[in-house]
Amino acid sequence: MRNTFADTLTGCAAKDRKLMLLTGDLGFSVLERFRDSFPDRFLNMGISEANMIGAASGLALGGMKPYVYSIIPFATMRCFEQVRNDVCYQDADVKIVGVGGGLAYGTLGPTHHAREDIALMTSLPNMTVVCPGDPVETELLTKLSVSHQGPMYIRLGRGGDPVIHQSRPDVEIGKGIMVKEGNDATIIATGNILPNALAATKILEEKKMKVRLISMHTVKPLDADIIRKAAKETDALFTVEEHSAINGLGSAVGDALHAQGSKAMFRKIGLKDRFEQVVGNHEYLRQANGLSPEQISSAVLEARKTLRK
């Protein structure tokens, strides 16, 4: 996803002279094309994320369109006060790009894991939060972000993320994408866990379950209509996210269902409420949190058993 983002933004910058890219001494082997193409619109701010956010806000208030790039904990948590006060309070047109959604930086440990960022960013007034599910969504959402006015958080995977969409879907900020039809249950996934969610639906197909899959690439504003439709047309809804199950996509969908007065069965599947107790690569840590395709499909089957009782 990060390479797709960088390539897409470079193409957009060729058409929009106000577009800028700031990095906190990260993005080596990823951002060079932008840097070399537009050296006067590329700033390496060093390891000073709070200052970088403040500078981006100033640039935006001066009429530029800055994008800020860093690993998620450094782009959101280390400088949260500046994001809140300098960007969101001012309603500044700053795009914050976080790389390494969930446990993508597996072996680097909890300091580099991103389990709380969606909760933080969705809590901020004026902030739009998008989490592309694959490189295709990344390209389309990056292009849309250029014309979107106001603060935006773009949550990316790390690298090597598989392509899910074999054709270009209609993508609109604030509207989920129907990836797969089904009437027995619905899985709503966000971000780079989408491939595992799709694989889980295929496992469930083998067990005679037709599961609808929705890519909820925008967590804020949330697509309440696609949730309402799924609650009416399927027996149960499940959210899948590589983020804490607390105050992420699942909590947002649960709030929407409650507001709609829905009686549909609903379960959240996400990261456990803990820092990681083991060390391993990305897939190993996903499995430790019940996020492998087999574990997701098993969770759906177990919940459906209780529905039939």
C-alpha positions, 0 to 999 in steps of 0.5 A: 500500500505505501508504494501505491500511495507514494506513486499515486501522490506523485502523480497527483502532485504533477497536476496540483502545485499546492500539494506537498509531502512532509516526512519524519525521517522515514519513507526511504526507498518509498518517497524518493520519486516524489522528492526527486520530482518536486524537491521544493515541495518535499520536506524531511522534518527529522525525528520531530513529529510534533513540529512536523504537524505544526508546520503542516498546519501552517502550510495548510492555513497558508493555502498549501495541501500538505501530506504528513507521512510516518509510522502510525504511532509516530504520526498519531500518538506521539503528536496527538496534541498537535493533531488535535489543536493545530490541525483539527481545531483549526480545521486545517487541510492536512492529510496524515498518512500512517503506515503499518496498520495493526501489527504490520511492524510485528517484530519491532514490538508494541512501540511500533504496533498500531492498535489504538490509532483509529480510536484516537483519530475518530474521536477528533472533531473535523477528522475523516478516517480512511483505511484502504483494504488493498492497493486498489483502494489505496490508489483511489482513496489517495486521489479522492483525498486531494480534493477532500477539504479538511483533516484526514487520516489515511491508515495504510498497511506496510508493504506486500499487501495483496490486491483484492479488487480485480476491477476498479470499484466505485469508491466514495469517501463515507461509503462502504464497498460490497466485495462479496454478496451473501445472505447468511451473515455479513462480515464488515472489514476495514484496512489491511485485514480485508484479505483475511476476511475475504479468505474467511468467507471462502472457508465459510462457503465450503461449509455452505454459508453464503457470507456478505463481505463489506470493505468499510474503508471509511470509518468516519464518517461511517456508512450507516445505510450499508449497515442497515441493509446488511442487518435487514438482509442477513442473520448476523453481522461481524466486524473484523479489524486489525485494531483494538476491538475497543473503540474501533470499527466494531464500536462504530458499527455497534453504535450505528446498529443501536441507533437504528434499533436493530435486533440483528446479532452482532459480534466484534472480532479484533485485537485483544485488549493487551500489549503483545506478549509474544514476539513474531512476524505479522501473520504470527501475531495476527494468529495470536489475536484470532485474526487468521482466516481460519480463526475468523471463520470459526468465530462466525460459525460459533456465533451462528450456533448460538443464533440457532439455539 
